[in-house]
């Protein structure tokens, strides 16, 4: 039996979605974040040394990292290759987006979130204006000039077909779902209508809704 070590409000939500798409049975082990630091609990380190989620166990195997988990589950259980193209440009595009999500897009979104939270952090009152100014400058001069072209590129791709690789859902969409949902919580994405459509498609997908019902309420903030 597959066991998902599921941290609330984390990337592990998309692993639940994948499992629901594959119609696989799984056990859910839930972990709560620290209410002050939002960090994962120390108990997760008993499953994987870094104490991060998602992590799954399948028999004697322990697999961490979203992309690695996705590839493992598809290799073993997606025997009809329903969620991964089998050849040609579609397969290359699939691999690109599977790695783009965490390799290119998510690091900028994490930086964006950290910069947004700095002015809200406890500090002497006379430091706050300086911290806010520095935070805004980093976002304005470094993060947004790199983030907006990525989102514009995604917008163009989603203007060409329904999902990120084509007109059928693939695991690349599942991998991309988290950073694009995170984008909508950290910048104004109304200028990217195709991206907004994608997020709505994700959140209304029956298997996604089953995953939410199983894993609990979800927010990327």
C-alpha positions in Angstrom: 0.0 0.0 0.0 1.3 3.5 -0.9 1.6 5.8 2.1 1.7 9.6 1.6 3.3 11.7 4.2 1.2 14.8 3.7 2.1 18.2 5.1 -0.8 20.7 5.1 -0.5 23.5 2.5 2.4 21.9 0.7 3.5 20.4 -2.6 2.3 17.0 -1.4 -1.3 18.1 -2.4 -0.5 17.5 -6.0 0.7 14.0 -5.2 -2.7 13.2 -3.8 -4.2 14.6 -7.0 -1.9 12.3 -9.1 -2.9 9.3 -7.0 -6.6 10.1 -7.5 -6.1 10.4 -11.2 -4.4 7.0 -11.3 -7.3 5.6 -9.1 -4.8 4.1 -6.7 -5.5 3.3 -3.1 -3.3 5.0 -0.5 -2.9 5.7 3.2 -2.6 9.3 4.3 -0.3 10.3 7.2 -1.0 14.0 8.0 1.4 16.5 9.5 0.7 20.0 10.8 2.9 23.0 10.3 4.3 24.9 13.3 1.9 27.7 13.9 4.7 30.3 14.4 7.3 29.3 11.8 5.1 27.3 9.3 7.9 24.7 9.3 7.3 21.0 9.0 7.3 19.0 12.3 10.5 17.1 13.3 8.5 13.9 13.0 8.9 14.0 9.3 12.6 13.5 9.7 11.8 9.9 10.8 10.6 9.3 7.2 13.2 11.3 5.3 16.4 13.0 6.8 15.4 16.4 5.4 12.0 16.3 7.0 10.2 17.8 3.9 7.1 16.8 2.1 6.0 15.2 -0.1 7.4 11.9 0.8 5.8 8.5 -0.1 6.5 5.0 0.9 5.6 2.0 -1.2 6.5 -1.2 0.5 10.2 -1.0 1.4 10.8 2.1 -0.8 10.9 5.7 0.3 10.7 8.3 -2.4 11.0 12.1 -1.9 10.8 15.2 -4.2 7.6 15.8 -6.2 9.2 15.1 -9.6 10.8 11.9 -8.5 7.6 10.7 -6.9 5.6 11.5 -10.1 8.1 9.6 -12.3 8.1 6.6 -9.9 4.3 6.5 -9.8 3.9 6.8 -13.5 6.7 4.2 -14.2 5.1 1.7 -11.9 1.3 2.3 -12.1 0.4 4.3 -15.3 0.6 1.2 -17.4 -1.7 2.8 -20.1 0.6 5.9 -20.2 -2.4 8.0 -19.8 -0.6 10.8 -18.0 2.6 11.0 -19.9 3.3 11.3 -23.7 5.2 8.4 -25.1 7.3 10.0 -27.8 8.3 12.9 -30.0 8.0 16.6 -29.1 5.2 16.0 -26.7 7.4 13.9 -24.5 10.2 16.5 -24.7 7.7 19.2 -23.7 6.4 17.0 -20.9 9.9 16.6 -19.5 10.6 20.3 -19.8 7.6 21.4 -17.8 8.0 18.6 -15.2 11.4 20.1 -14.4 10.6 23.8 -15.1 8.0 23.9 -12.3 10.6 23.4 -9.5 13.8 24.3 -11.4 12.8 27.7 -12.8 9.4 29.0 -11.6 9.2 27.9 -8.0 12.5 29.4 -6.7 11.3 32.9 -7.8 8.0 32.4 -6.1 9.6 31.3 -2.9 11.8 34.4 -3.0 8.7 36.5 -3.7 6.9 35.0 -0.7 9.9 35.6 1.6 10.2 39.3 0.5 6.5 39.8 1.0 6.8 38.5 4.6 9.8 40.5 5.6 8.0 43.7 6.4 5.5 41.8 8.5 8.2 40.1 10.6 8.8 41.3 14.2 11.6 44.0 14.3 12.3 47.3 15.9 9.9 50.0 14.6 12.7 52.1 13.1 14.0 49.2 11.0 10.6 48.5 9.4 10.7 51.3 6.8 14.2 50.2 5.7 13.2 46.5 5.6 10.1 47.4 3.5 12.1 49.5 1.1 14.7 46.8 0.6 12.0 44.1 0.2 10.2 46.2 -2.4 13.4 46.9 -4.3 14.4 43.2 -4.5 10.9 42.4 -5.8 10.9 45.2 -8.3 14.5 45.0 -9.6 15.2 41.3 -9.3 12.2 39.0 -8.9 9.5 40.5 -11.1 11.7 41.1 -14.1 12.5 37.4 -14.1 9.1 36.1 -13.0 6.9 38.0 -15.5 8.6 36.6 -18.6 8.1 33.1 -17.3 4.4 33.7 -16.7 4.1 35.3 -20.1 5.7 32.3 -21.7 3.3 30.0 -19.9 0.4 32.2 -21.0 1.4 31.8 -24.6 1.7 28.0 -24.3 -1.7 27.8 -22.7 -3.1 29.9 -25.5 -2.1 27.1 -27.9 -3.8 24.2 -26.2 -6.0 23.3 -23.2 -3.3 21.9 -21.0 0.4 22.6 -20.6 1.6 19.9 -23.1 -1.5 19.5 -25.3 -5.3 19.0 -25.1 -5.1 16.1 -22.6 -4.1 16.3 -18.9 -0.7 15.0 -18.1 1.4 14.8 -15.0 3.2 17.9 -16.1 0.0 19.8 -15.4 -0.1 18.2 -11.9 3.5 19.3 -11.3 2.8 22.8 -12.6 -0.4 23.3 -10.6 1.3 24.2 -7.4 3.6 27.0 -8.7 0.8 28.5 -10.8 -1.6 28.5 -7.9 1.1 30.1 -5.8 1.6 32.7 -8.5 -2.1 33.7 -8.3 -1.6 34.3 -4.5 1.5 36.5 -4.9 0.9 38.6 -8.0 -2.0 39.9 -10.0 -2.5 37.2 -12.7 -5.6 38.7 -14.2 -3.3 39.9 -17.0 -2.8 36.2 -17.9 -6.3 34.9 -18.8 -5.1 31.5 -20.1 -3.2 30.9 -16.8 -6.3 31.8 -14.9 -8.3 29.4 -17.0 -5.7 26.7 -16.3 -6.0 27.2 -12.5 -9.8 27.0 -12.8 -9.5 23.7 -14.8 -7.2 22.3 -12.1 -9.4 23.2 -9.2 -12.6 21.9 -10.8 -11.1 18.6 -12.0 -12.9 15.8 -10.2 -9.8 14.0 -9.1 -8.3 17.2 -7.8 -11.4 17.8 -5.7 -11.2 14.3 -4.3 -7.6 15.0 -3.3 -8.7 18.2 -1.6 -11.5 16.3 0.2 -8.9 13.8 1.4 -6.0 16.1 2.2 -7.9 19.1 3.6 -8.2 22.8 2.7 -5.4 24.2 0.7 -3.7 27.5 0.4 -0.3 28.5 -1.1 0.1 31.5 1.2 
